[in-house]
Amino acid sequence: METTGLHWLAQAAPDPEAFRDQWERTGLGLVLLPAGRRWDVLSVPGRLGRPAAEVLDPRTRGPVLTDFGGGQVSFLVPVGTAARWIGTGVRGAGEGTWIVVPHPGRRSRGVRWLVPPDGSGRLTDPVLLELALHEAAARLGGW
């Protein structure tokens, strides 16, 4: 069976099979999924996050979310990253938190994928993300 972004996301749900069936059947665009099971999330201001996402190599970059106005950009990173991350203006979501996730194959209002999950399970490496954030900040500062 081919693993799709939808199937991969559903693995974070308490009951992945029931969750995926409900998501497909109801056609809901947005759902809540727990962070800290399959991935953590690091959210940065959009003016820094968008250029950082562009700096990251598309072959190694994991899924990336943004809100409707582009005010926040969120990177899916390995479990445990949110608890260890230290950075001004970076919000982490890990174990015990839930995030709003759009269906990877449908357009939704509010949150959308800048880089949708492809089903591979690839996540953004926190070290590479940190370097990309530094490079994006340097570009914004005109260095």
C-alpha positions as CSV (number, residue, x, y, z in Angstrom):
1,M,0.0,0.0,0.0
2,E,1.4,3.4,-1.0
3,T,1.9,5.8,2.0
4,T,0.5,9.2,1.3
5,G,0.7,12.4,3.2
6,L,-2.8,11.7,4.6
7,H,-1.9,8.3,5.8
8,W,1.3,9.6,7.3
9,L,-0.5,12.4,9.2
10,A,-3.1,10.0,10.4
11,Q,-0.4,7.9,12.2
12,A,-0.2,10.7,14.8
13,A,-3.9,10.2,15.8
14,P,-4.8,7.9,18.7
15,D,-6.7,5.6,16.3
16,P,-5.1,6.2,12.9
17,E,-7.5,4.0,10.9
18,A,-10.7,5.5,12.3
19,F,-9.3,9.0,12.1
20,R,-8.3,8.6,8.4
21,D,-11.7,7.1,7.5
22,Q,-13.5,10.0,9.3
23,W,-11.3,12.6,7.6
24,E,-11.9,11.1,4.2
25,R,-15.6,10.5,4.8
26,T,-16.5,13.9,6.2
27,G,-14.3,16.0,3.9
28,L,-13.2,18.2,6.8
29,G,-10.5,20.5,5.8
30,L,-8.9,21.1,9.2
31,V,-8.4,18.7,12.1
32,L,-6.6,18.6,15.4
33,L,-3.7,16.2,15.8
34,P,-1.4,15.6,18.7
35,A,2.2,16.8,18.5
36,G,4.9,14.9,20.2
37,R,3.9,11.4,18.9
38,R,5.3,11.4,15.3
39,W,6.7,14.9,15.1
40,D,7.0,18.2,17.0
41,V,6.3,21.6,15.5
42,L,8.5,24.7,15.6
43,S,6.6,27.9,14.7
44,V,8.4,31.2,13.7
45,P,7.2,34.5,12.5
46,G,6.3,34.4,8.8
47,R,8.8,37.1,7.7
48,L,11.6,34.8,9.0
49,G,10.0,31.4,8.3
50,R,9.2,31.8,4.6
51,P,12.7,32.7,3.7
52,A,14.1,29.9,5.9
53,A,11.8,27.4,4.2
54,E,13.2,28.6,0.9
55,V,16.8,28.2,2.1
56,L,16.2,24.6,3.2
57,D,17.1,22.0,0.5
58,P,13.7,20.7,-0.9
59,R,15.2,17.1,-0.9
60,T,15.7,17.2,2.9
61,R,13.0,19.6,4.1
62,G,10.0,18.2,5.9
63,P,6.4,19.4,5.9
64,V,5.9,23.1,6.5
65,L,2.6,24.9,7.5
66,T,1.5,28.5,7.4
67,D,-1.5,30.3,8.7
68,F,-3.9,32.2,6.5
69,G,-2.2,35.6,6.7
70,G,1.3,34.1,6.6
71,G,2.0,35.4,10.1
72,Q,3.4,32.1,11.3
73,V,5.4,29.4,9.6
74,S,5.6,26.0,11.3
75,F,8.1,23.3,10.6
76,L,7.5,19.6,11.4
77,V,10.6,18.4,13.2
78,P,11.6,15.2,15.1
79,V,9.9,14.4,18.4
80,G,11.7,16.0,21.4
81,T,12.9,19.0,19.4
82,A,10.3,21.4,20.9
83,A,11.4,20.6,24.5
84,R,15.1,21.3,23.7
85,W,14.8,24.3,21.3
86,I,16.0,27.6,22.6
87,G,15.3,30.6,20.5
88,T,13.7,34.0,20.7
89,G,10.4,34.2,19.0
90,V,10.2,30.4,18.3
91,R,7.2,28.5,19.7
92,G,7.4,24.8,20.1
93,A,4.6,22.2,20.2
94,G,5.5,18.8,21.5
95,E,4.1,16.1,23.8
96,G,0.8,17.2,25.4
97,T,-0.1,19.8,22.7
98,W,-2.4,19.6,19.7
99,I,-2.1,21.5,16.4
100,V,-4.5,22.3,13.6
101,V,-3.6,20.4,10.5
102,P,-5.1,20.8,7.0
103,H,-6.0,17.9,4.8
104,P,-2.9,17.5,2.5
105,G,-5.0,17.0,-0.6
106,R,-7.6,19.8,-0.2
107,R,-7.6,23.5,0.1
108,S,-8.7,24.9,3.4
109,R,-9.2,28.2,5.0
110,G,-6.9,29.3,7.8
111,V,-3.9,26.9,7.9
112,R,-2.4,25.6,4.7
113,W,0.7,23.6,3.6
114,L,3.6,25.5,2.2
115,V,5.3,22.0,1.8
116,P,2.8,19.2,2.2
117,P,3.7,15.8,3.7
118,D,4.6,13.3,1.0
119,G,4.2,10.2,3.1
120,S,7.9,9.5,3.4
121,G,8.0,10.5,7.0
122,R,10.8,13.1,6.3
123,L,11.0,15.8,8.9
124,T,13.1,19.0,8.9
125,D,16.4,18.4,10.7
126,P,16.6,20.9,13.6
127,V,20.3,21.7,12.9
128,L,19.5,22.5,9.3
129,L,16.5,24.6,10.3
130,E,18.6,26.6,12.8
131,L,21.1,27.3,10.0
132,A,18.3,28.3,7.6
133,L,16.8,30.6,10.2
134,H,20.2,32.3,10.8
135,E,20.7,32.7,7.0
136,A,17.1,34.1,6.6
137,A,17.7,36.5,9.5
138,A,21.0,37.7,8.0
139,R,19.3,38.3,4.7
140,L,16.5,40.3,6.4
141,G,19.2,42.3,8.3
142,G,20.9,43.2,5.0
143,W,24.2,41.4,5.9
